[in-house]
Every structure is written in C-alpha cells, then in structure tokens.
Amino acid sequence: MDSAQRPPLIPMRPMKLPMKVSLVAALALWLVLVALNQPLHTAAAPQGIVSLQLAGTAEQTHAILRSWRDGNLAMARLSLWLDFVFIVVYLAALLQLTRHFTRDRPGIRERMVARWVRALFVIAGISDVAENIILLNNFNPPSDSLSLTATILALVKFTGLILGMAGLVVIRASRRRPLTHSH
C-alpha cells in the first residue's frame, strides 16, 4: 500500500543566514517594543500603544494621551519611531520565510498562494508605515479624521498579517505530491 509522505512542518533545507538574522532581529525588536509598551498600559489604554492605534475618535485618542502625560508620552513616540525599523525587519523576515516555505513546493497553487501571501505582507507593512506617520501627527491635538484613519490602517495591517500567516500555514500544509490510489 503506497501512501504519500506528509511534508514536515518546517522544510528540510536549512535556513539561510539572512533569514536567520532577520528572524532574530525581528524577535529582538519585538521584545524591545513589548518592553516599551508595558508602561503605556493605563485605564484609558489597556493594550498600551495598540489602544492608541485602535482609538477611532479624537476623544478616545485624547484620553489615552492624557493618561500618558507623566513621561510616558515620550515612550509612546519612541515606540512609534522604533516601529519603523521593526516594520522593515519583520517584513524582510516574513518575505524570506514565505520564500523558504515555497522552496520545495513546485505546484502552481502553492506559488499562487505564495504571491498572495507576499502581497498581504507588503500591504500590512505599507499600512503600518502610514499608520505610524498618522499617529505621530495625531499627538497634538488629536483629530477625528487622523484617529479614524490610523484605526483603519491598523485594521488593514492586522488583517494582512493574520491572513498572510494563514497563507503560510496553507502553503506548508499542502501536499508535495498528490495522493496515489492503491488497487
């Protein structure tokens, strides 16, 4: 009875050095951003900087910024500026990871999914850059239009990242060879 082997979750080929570096750098920057975000957790901003990203009105944004007045406003700005570096690093890591996961997937369907995954990651990165620019311009005084635009861009970013990651799972879960029928 012939049965097709299920491909491993991680490809057998070793990761190349640039990919390893970008993954480690992305993890390190993420940890720094998480540490910077800890003092930003307040009653008005229970998720820290993410609360600011999702504050859809000037009133909500103003309440969050008021809760950070005790020196944490500089921490929020630093977090947004550092996030620009993080965007470049995580985008490079995700694009390299997509290429790595498709190296042993010659099928047309897998290649098509990989193109969509890359597009989703790029859209997420572009949205993240635009969101940070808008948030940095929405500190004094906050406006409804900038707050709403930042929220929409944040939702586009999160959606792109989540769907892109789901696409990576689909790519890895796809079979290498079609199932063979035994007689």
N, C-alpha and C positions, 0 to 999 in steps of 0.2 A: 504494500500500500504506500504510494507516494504522497507525501504531503509537503507543501511548501513551508520552508522555514520562515518563522516570523522574524522580521528585521529587528536588530537591537534598538533600544530607545535612543541611544547615542551611537552615531556611526563609528565603525571600527577604525577608520582612519584617524590618526591623531590630529588634534587642533594645531593650526599653525601659530607661530609666535605672535603675530599682530593680533590675532583673535584672542589669544590668552591675555595679552597685555590690555586690550580694550575691555574684556570682561572683568579683569581685576580692577582696572581703573574705574569702570562704571560702578562696581560694588563699593570701592573705597569712597568715591564721590557721593554715592547714595548714603553711605553711613555718615559722612560729614553732614549732608543735608538733613538727615534724620536727627542728628545731634543738635544742629542749629534750630530745628523745628521744635524741639522739646520746650524751650522757654516761651514759645509762642502759643502754647495751649492755654487758653483762658476760657471763662464762661461764655464770652462773645465769640470765641474762635476755638471750639472744642477739638478741631482737627488741625489747629495751627494754620500754617500757610495755605493748606488745602481749603480751609474755610474762607480765606480771602479770595482764592481762585473761584470759588463757587458762590460768593456773595453777589447776587444778581441785582442789587439796588445800591444806590449811594448811601442810603440809611444803614443798611447792613454793613457795608464797607466802612463807613464812618465809625460805627460801633466797634468793629474789630480793630481799627486803627487806634481808637481811644483806649481800648484795653491793652494796647501795646506801648503806650506813651512812656512807661517807666524804663526807657532804654532799649526795649525790645524792637522798636521801630527800625533802628539801625541793623539789628539782627535779621529782620524781615527783608530789608533791602539787600543785605549781604547774601541772604539765601537766594533771592531772585537773580542777583548777578552771578553767583556761583552756578546757578541752574543753567545758565547759558553754556558753560563748559560741560556740565553734565549732559545736556542735550546732544552735543556733538559726540561725546564719548558713548552714551547709550545708543545713539543712532548707528554709530560705526559698529558697535558690538552686535546689535540686532541684525544689521545687514550682513555682517560676516557670519553670524550664526545661521541665518537663512541660507546663505551660500553653502555653508558647511553641511547643513541638513539635506541639501539637494544634490550633493556631490555624487551620491550613489543612487539617485532617483532619476533615471533617464526618461521616464514617462512624460508624455505631453501634459497630462492632467496635473502632475506634480510641478512641472515647470510653470504652468499657468497659475496654479495656486501660489507658487513662489513669487511670481510677478506681482500678484495682488497683495501678498504679504509685504513685499518691499514697498509697494506704493502706500499701503496703510501706515507703515513705519515712517516713511518720509512725510506723509500728511500729518502724522502725530507730531513729528519733530518741528515742522513748519508752524503748526498750531501752537506748540509750546513756546517757540521763539516769539510769535506775535502776542501770545498771552502775557509773557513776561514783560514785553515792551509796554503793553497797555497797563499792566498792574503797576509798573514803575511810574507811569504817568498819571496814575489814579490815586496817588497818595495825598495830594494837597491841591485843591479839595476834591474829594471823590465825586464822580458824576454817575448818573443812572446809565447813560449810554456806554461809558467805559466799563462800568461794573458788569452790565449785561453782556457786552462783547467779550470780556475776559471769561465770563461763565460759559458762554457758547464755545469759545476756543478751548477751554479746559475740557468740556464735554467731548468735543471733537478729538482732542488729544487722548483722553482716557479710552474712548471708543476705538480709536485707531490702534492703540497699544493692545487692548484686550482682544480685538478681532485678529490683529496680527499674530499675537501669541497663540490664539486658537488655530490659526492657519498653520503655524509651525507644528502644532500637535497633529493636525491633519496630514501634513507632509510626512512626518515621522511615522505615523500610523499606517500610511498607505503601503500596500504590499509591493514588494520588489518584483515579484513575478506573479502572474495570475495563478489562481488555484488550478491544479490539474485534476481531471476526473479519472478515477481508477475504475477499471472494468472488472 
